[in-house]
Amino acid sequence: AAPAAQPATPPARGAVPGQADDGVPCIEVPIGTTMADAERMLMMATLEHVHFNKEAAAAVLGVSLKTIYNRLRQYQAESAPTSAPAPLDSKA
């Protein structure tokens, strides 16, 4: 029988932020972060890592290219102002 797979060792505390001990880029997600925010952090960090190549990010994350575009559209909509500023009164 094959030996049981060993779980990955998390990066040690005090390691260089943004990089695991083995040099692999990583992110740290604080306890209490929502799944949506954790997903956003991971996707944006992955996009940055692959120099914003959306096809490469989709491959690394194991999602479709359409998912990448949909999430980016969602993130843009979430960061847009919720209401437009009132129009200036031109009769002043």
N, CA, C and O atoms as a DFTB+ gen file, in Angstrom:
368 C
 N C O
     1  1       0.839      -1.192       0.000
     2  2       0.000       0.000       0.000
     3  2       0.876       1.243       0.000
     4  3       1.956       1.253       0.589
     5  1       0.411       2.270      -0.651
     6  2       1.162       3.519      -0.727
     7  2       1.072       4.246       0.614
     8  3       0.047       4.174       1.290
     9  1       2.145       4.950       1.002
    10  2       2.094       5.696       2.264
    11  2       1.058       6.808       2.184
    12  3       0.800       7.357       1.112
    13  1       0.473       7.130       3.320
    14  2      -0.532       8.202       3.371
    15  2       0.125       9.528       3.033
    16  3       1.264       9.789       3.420
    17  1      -0.603      10.355       2.313
    18  2      -0.089      11.681       1.949
    19  2       0.039      12.528       3.203
    20  3      -0.844      12.511       4.061
    21  1       1.102      13.248       3.310
    22  2       1.326      14.132       4.444
    23  2       0.704      15.489       4.150
    24  3       0.833      15.997       3.036
    25  1       0.028      16.087       5.136
    26  2      -0.548      17.415       4.894
    27  2       0.551      18.440       4.676
    28  3       1.647      18.324       5.225
    29  1       0.245      19.430       3.877
    30  2       1.210      20.506       3.625
    31  2       1.479      21.250       4.926
    32  3       0.560      21.498       5.707
    33  1       2.712      21.596       5.153
    34  2       3.079      22.347       6.343
    35  2       2.843      23.821       6.085
    36  3       3.368      24.370       5.116
    37  1       2.051      24.481       6.947
    38  2       1.824      25.917       6.729
    39  2       3.107      26.694       6.963
    40  3       3.985      26.234       7.692
    41  1       3.228      27.874       6.352
    42  2       4.424      28.681       6.568
    43  2       4.575      29.038       8.044
    44  3       3.588      29.275       8.740
    45  1       5.781      29.072       8.495
    46  2       6.058      29.392       9.893
    47  2       5.706      30.839      10.185
    48  3       5.837      31.707       9.322
    49  1       5.257      31.093      11.410
    50  2       5.007      32.469      11.838
    51  2       6.323      33.229      11.760
    52  3       7.380      32.685      12.081
    53  1       6.260      34.456      11.345
    54  2       7.466      35.255      11.244
    55  2       8.172      35.082       9.907
    56  3       9.197      35.714       9.653
    57  1       7.618      34.215       9.047
    58  2       8.212      34.051       7.717
    59  2       8.001      35.347       6.945
    60  3       7.178      36.179       7.325
    61  1       8.743      35.508       5.870
    62  2       8.612      36.708       5.036
    63  2       7.172      36.804       4.555
    64  3       6.666      35.853       3.959
    65  1       6.486      37.943       4.801
    66  2       5.102      38.074       4.356
    67  2       5.002      37.898       2.852
    68  3       5.810      38.437       2.095
    69  1       4.004      37.140       2.430
    70  2       3.778      36.942       1.009
    71  2       4.605      35.847       0.392
    72  3       4.576      35.661      -0.825
    73  1       5.357      35.105       1.217
    74  2       6.174      34.042       0.648
    75  2       6.357      32.950       1.694
    76  3       6.753      33.227       2.826
    77  1       6.068      31.706       1.310
    78  2       6.247      30.571       2.202
    79  2       7.734      30.264       2.329
    80  3       8.553      30.773       1.565
    81  1       8.068      29.428       3.300
    82  2       9.467      29.075       3.527
    83  2      10.130      28.478       2.285
    84  3      11.335      28.634       2.089
    85  1       9.345      27.794       1.445
    86  2       9.910      27.181       0.246
    87  2       9.946      28.139      -0.946
    88  3      10.265      27.730      -2.062
    89  1       9.621      29.414      -0.711
    90  2       9.702      30.420      -1.768
    91  2       8.442      30.572      -2.590
    92  3       8.390      31.426      -3.475
    93  1       7.418      29.763      -2.323
    94  2       6.173      29.846      -3.075
    95  2       5.375      31.046      -2.565
    96  3       5.171      31.175      -1.357
    97  1       4.917      31.928      -3.464
    98  2       4.117      33.071      -3.022
    99  2       2.859      32.590      -2.300
   100  3       2.285      31.562      -2.660
   101  1       2.440      33.328      -1.292
   102  2       1.244      32.957      -0.547
   103  2       0.550      34.211      -0.040
   104  3       1.104      35.311      -0.066
   105  1      -0.685      34.012       0.425
   106  2      -1.422      35.094       1.061
   107  2      -1.811      34.620       2.447
   108  3      -1.857      33.419       2.712
   109  1      -2.089      35.561       3.327
   110  2      -2.560      35.239       4.665
   111  2      -3.968      35.774       4.789
   112  3      -4.224      36.951       4.537
   113  1      -4.891      34.890       5.186
   114  2      -6.290      35.269       5.323
   115  2      -6.637      35.221       6.806
   116  3      -6.635      34.144       7.403
   117  1      -6.934      36.364       7.407
   118  2      -7.259      36.395       8.834
   119  2      -8.533      35.610       9.145
   120  3      -9.467      35.585       8.344
   121  1      -8.560      34.974      10.312
   122  2      -9.760      34.310      10.788
   123  2     -10.871      35.356      10.833
   124  3     -10.648      36.490      11.257
   125  1     -12.054      34.974      10.398
   126  2     -13.180      35.901      10.396
   127  2     -13.412      36.551       9.047
   128  3     -14.415      37.237       8.851
   129  1     -12.486      36.342       8.107
   130  2     -12.664      36.869       6.757
   131  2     -13.782      36.089       6.083
   132  3     -13.821      34.863       6.187
   133  1     -14.681      36.765       5.402
   134  2     -15.751      36.055       4.699
   135  2     -15.162      35.258       3.539
   136  3     -14.087      35.578       3.030
   137  1     -15.875      34.228       3.136
   138  2     -15.425      33.417       2.004
   139  2     -15.305      34.279       0.742
   140  3     -14.370      34.117      -0.042
   141  1     -16.257      35.190       0.558
   142  2     -16.220      36.057      -0.622
   143  2     -14.969      36.921      -0.616
   144  3     -14.321      37.086      -1.649
   145  1     -14.624      37.478       0.549
   146  2     -13.430      38.312       0.635
   147  2     -12.157      37.481       0.479
   148  3     -11.193      37.935      -0.135
   149  1     -12.149      36.262       1.034
   150  2     -10.985      35.379       0.891
   151  2     -10.788      35.008      -0.577
   152  3      -9.661      34.985      -1.072
   153  1     -11.892      34.717      -1.269
   154  2     -11.810      34.391      -2.690
   155  2     -11.257      35.575      -3.475
   156  3     -10.415      35.413      -4.359
   157  1     -11.739      36.753      -3.141
   158  2     -11.270      37.962      -3.835
   159  2      -9.773      38.172      -3.601
   160  3      -9.030      38.472      -4.536
   161  1      -9.336      38.013      -2.353
   162  2      -7.906      38.170      -2.039
   163  2      -7.064      37.177      -2.835
   164  3      -6.033      37.538      -3.404
   165  1      -7.513      35.922      -2.869
   166  2      -6.767      34.887      -3.580
   167  2      -6.735      35.154      -5.080
   168  3      -5.690      35.013      -5.716
   169  1      -7.865      35.536      -5.640
   170  2      -7.899      35.791      -7.080
   171  2      -7.036      36.984      -7.460
   172  3      -6.298      36.927      -8.443
   173  1      -7.121      38.060      -6.692
   174  2      -6.335      39.244      -7.020
   175  2      -4.837      38.981      -6.840
   176  3      -4.027      39.450      -7.640
   177  1      -4.466      38.240      -5.799
   178  2      -3.053      37.900      -5.591
   179  2      -2.551      37.006      -6.717
   180  3      -1.416      37.152      -7.171
   181  1      -3.390      36.085      -7.166
   182  2      -3.002      35.197      -8.270
   183  2      -2.848      35.991      -9.562
   184  3      -1.889      35.787     -10.306
   185  1      -3.782      36.888      -9.829
   186  2      -3.667      37.729     -11.025
   187  2      -2.380      38.544     -10.988
   188  3      -1.682      38.651     -11.996
   189  1      -2.071      39.109      -9.851
   190  2      -0.830      39.871      -9.735
   191  2       0.385      38.978      -9.979
   192  3       1.335      39.379     -10.651
   193  1       0.345      37.765      -9.427
   194  2       1.469      36.829      -9.562
   195  2       1.718      36.446     -11.027
   196  3       2.865      36.270     -11.439
   197  1       0.642      36.318     -11.805
   198  2       0.785      35.928     -13.213
   199  2       0.760      37.149     -14.128
   200  3       0.479      37.041     -15.321
   201  1       1.060      38.316     -13.547
   202  2       1.152      39.571     -14.304
   203  2      -0.146      39.883     -15.046
   204  3      -0.141      40.349     -16.185
   205  1      -1.265      39.610     -14.356
   206  2      -2.606      39.926     -14.831
   207  2      -2.985      39.195     -16.126
   208  3      -3.812      39.674     -16.901
   209  1      -2.369      38.034     -16.344
   210  2      -2.752      37.160     -17.450
   211  2      -3.952      36.344     -16.963
   212  3      -3.803      35.419     -16.164
   213  1      -5.134      36.696     -17.452
   214  2      -6.367      36.076     -16.964
   215  2      -6.438      34.591     -17.276
   216  3      -6.948      33.819     -16.464
   217  1      -5.938      34.173     -18.436
   218  2      -5.944      32.745     -18.772
   219  2      -5.051      31.965     -17.815
   220  3      -5.420      30.879     -17.365
   221  1      -3.889      32.508     -17.505
   222  2      -2.980      31.836     -16.573
   223  2      -3.590      31.778     -15.179
   224  3      -3.484      30.755     -14.502
   225  1      -4.227      32.859     -14.741
   226  2      -4.861      32.886     -13.422
   227  2      -5.966      31.840     -13.347
   228  3      -6.087      31.138     -12.343
   229  1      -6.770      31.730     -14.394
   230  2      -7.839      30.733     -14.418
   231  2      -7.258      29.324     -14.294
   232  3      -7.796      28.492     -13.564
   233  1      -6.170      29.060     -15.002
   234  2      -5.538      27.739     -14.940
   235  2      -4.988      27.455     -13.546
   236  3      -5.171      26.359     -13.015
   237  1      -4.315      28.438     -12.955
   238  2      -3.740      28.263     -11.619
   239  2      -4.840      28.018     -10.588
   240  3      -4.689      27.169      -9.710
   241  1      -5.941      28.757     -10.692
   242  2      -7.024      28.652      -9.711
   243  2      -7.978      27.495      -9.991
   244  3      -8.798      27.145      -9.142
   245  1      -7.874      26.906     -11.173
   246  2      -8.758      25.797     -11.509
   247  2     -10.182      26.219     -11.780
   248  3     -11.128      25.493     -11.473
   249  1     -10.331      27.404     -12.361
   250  2     -11.653      27.913     -12.718
   251  2     -11.644      28.282     -14.197
   252  3     -10.592      28.319     -14.837
   253  1     -12.828      28.553     -14.724
   254  2     -12.903      28.940     -16.131
   255  2     -12.508      30.404     -16.304
   256  3     -12.552      31.195     -15.361
   257  1     -12.127      30.737     -17.512
   258  2     -11.817      32.125     -17.844
   259  2     -13.059      32.992     -17.645
   260  3     -12.953      34.145     -17.228
   261  1     -14.233      32.438     -17.943
   262  2     -15.479      33.170     -17.743
   263  2     -15.651      33.534     -16.267
   264  3     -16.120      34.629     -15.954
   265  1     -15.278      32.629     -15.357
   266  2     -15.372      32.924     -13.922
   267  2     -14.486      34.102     -13.551
   268  3     -14.886      34.963     -12.767
   269  1     -13.279      34.140     -14.114
   270  2     -12.373      35.259     -13.837
   271  2     -13.030      36.571     -14.272
   272  3     -13.064      37.536     -13.509
   273  1     -13.547      36.600     -15.494
   274  2     -14.186      37.820     -15.992
   275  2     -15.414      38.189     -15.165
   276  3     -15.623      39.362     -14.856
   277  1     -16.233      37.190     -14.804
   278  2     -17.419      37.475     -13.995
   279  2     -17.046      38.056     -12.640
   280  3     -17.677      39.011     -12.186
   281  1     -16.036      37.502     -11.987
   282  2     -15.622      38.000     -10.671
   283  2     -15.049      39.409     -10.795
   284  3     -15.341      40.266      -9.961
   285  1     -14.247      39.658     -11.812
   286  2     -13.689      41.002     -11.989
   287  2     -14.795      42.025     -12.207
   288  3     -14.731      43.137     -11.684
   289  1     -15.804      41.650     -12.974
   290  2     -16.945      42.541     -13.198
   291  2     -17.677      42.782     -11.873
   292  3     -18.077      43.907     -11.574
   293  1     -17.846      41.720     -11.088
   294  2     -18.499      41.834      -9.784
   295  2     -17.701      42.740      -8.850
   296  3     -18.274      43.599      -8.180
   297  1     -16.386      42.553      -8.800
   298  2     -15.545      43.365      -7.919
   299  2     -15.592      44.831      -8.327
   300  3     -15.605      45.718      -7.474
   301  1     -15.618      45.082      -9.627
   302  2     -15.682      46.460     -10.113
   303  2     -17.008      47.096      -9.711
   304  3     -17.044      48.255      -9.298
   305  1     -18.090      46.342      -9.830
   306  2     -19.407      46.870      -9.462
   307  2     -19.479      47.136      -7.961
   308  3     -20.085      48.119      -7.534
   309  1     -18.867      46.269      -7.160
   310  2     -18.883      46.445      -5.707
   311  2     -18.079      47.667      -5.269
   312  3     -18.389      48.285      -4.251
   313  1     -17.051      48.013      -6.035
   314  2     -16.213      49.146      -5.647
   315  2     -16.692      50.462      -6.247
   316  3     -16.163      51.525      -5.921
   317  1     -17.696      50.393      -7.124
   318  2     -18.239      51.613      -7.730
   319  2     -19.079      52.346      -6.693
   320  3     -19.638      51.720      -5.793
   321  1     -19.174      53.675      -6.811
   322  2     -20.024      54.429      -5.884
   323  2     -21.454      53.917      -5.943
   324  3     -21.948      53.568      -7.015
   325  1     -22.120      53.871      -4.793
   326  2     -23.476      53.330      -4.741
   327  2     -24.517      54.289      -5.303
   328  3     -25.577      53.856      -5.755
   329  1     -24.227      55.578      -5.280
   330  2     -25.166      56.537      -5.862
   331  2     -24.380      57.609      -6.604
   332  3     -23.281      57.998      -6.209
   333  1     -24.963      58.054      -7.656
   334  2     -24.318      59.099      -8.451
   335  2     -24.454      60.426      -7.723
   336  3     -25.456      60.652      -7.044
   337  1     -23.473      61.304      -7.847
   338  2     -23.594      62.615      -7.215
   339  2     -24.758      63.397      -7.823
   340  3     -25.074      63.233      -9.001
   341  1     -25.371      64.220      -7.041
   342  2     -26.474      65.038      -7.524
   343  2     -25.986      65.969      -8.625
   344  3     -24.893      66.528      -8.528
   345  1     -26.786      66.138      -9.669
   346  2     -26.363      67.039     -10.752
   347  2     -26.271      68.473     -10.251
   348  3     -27.027      68.896      -9.376
   349  1     -25.338      69.201     -10.818
   350  2     -25.173      70.613     -10.434
   351  2     -26.329      71.412     -11.000
   352  3     -26.770      71.181     -12.126
   353  1     -26.808      72.344     -10.214
   354  2     -27.886      73.201     -10.659
   355  2     -27.283      74.271     -11.580
   356  3     -26.493      75.103     -11.132
   357  1     -27.653      74.248     -12.855
   358  2     -27.064      75.195     -13.804
   359  2     -27.743      76.569     -13.749
   360  3     -27.314      77.486     -14.450
   361  1     -28.773      76.730     -12.945
   362  2     -29.482      78.016     -12.868
   363  2     -28.966      78.885     -11.740
   364  3     -29.572      79.912     -11.434
   365  1     -27.893      78.513     -11.130
   366  2     -27.406      79.294      -9.978
   367  2     -26.710      80.548     -10.380
   368  3     -26.250      81.301      -9.522
